[in-house]
């Protein structure tokens, strides 16, 4: 997850003045954190040539 996705989630749910929008943006961020190691494993895979 990058900071841009945090901002998109924040803007899509009402902007920084809306308290629930901040909660949704942090939930999106928290959901993306566990996917980081999976993305690293995927990016390190080499191409298999036969």
C-alpha positions as CSV (number, residue, x, y, z in Angstrom):
1,X,0.0,0.0,0.0
2,X,1.2,3.4,-0.8
3,X,0.3,6.7,0.6
4,X,-1.7,7.5,-2.5
5,X,-4.2,4.7,-1.8
6,X,-4.6,6.1,1.7
7,X,-5.5,9.5,0.2
8,X,-7.9,8.0,-2.3
9,X,-9.7,6.1,0.4
10,X,-9.9,9.2,2.6
11,X,-11.2,11.3,-0.3
12,X,-13.7,8.7,-1.5
13,X,-15.3,8.5,2.0
14,X,-15.8,12.1,2.8
15,X,-12.4,13.8,3.1
16,X,-10.2,14.6,6.1
17,X,-12.9,16.5,8.0
18,X,-15.1,13.4,8.3
19,X,-14.2,11.2,11.3
20,X,-15.5,8.0,9.7
21,X,-13.4,8.7,6.5
22,X,-10.3,8.6,8.6
23,X,-11.3,5.2,10.0
24,X,-11.9,3.8,6.6
25,X,-8.6,5.1,5.3
26,X,-6.7,3.5,8.2
27,X,-8.7,0.3,7.7
28,X,-7.5,0.2,4.0
29,X,-4.0,0.8,5.2
30,X,-4.2,-2.0,7.8
31,X,-5.6,-4.4,5.3
32,X,-2.7,-3.7,2.9
33,X,0.1,-4.2,5.5
34,X,-0.1,-8.0,5.6
35,X,0.1,-8.1,1.8
36,X,3.6,-6.6,1.8
37,X,5.5,-9.8,2.4
38,X,3.4,-11.6,-0.2
39,X,4.3,-8.8,-2.7
40,X,8.0,-9.2,-1.9
41,X,7.8,-13.0,-2.4
42,X,6.0,-12.5,-5.7
43,X,8.5,-9.9,-6.9
44,X,11.5,-12.1,-6.2
45,X,10.3,-15.0,-8.2
46,X,12.4,-15.7,-11.2
47,X,11.0,-16.6,-14.6
48,X,11.1,-20.3,-15.2
49,X,12.6,-21.2,-18.6
50,X,12.2,-24.7,-20.0
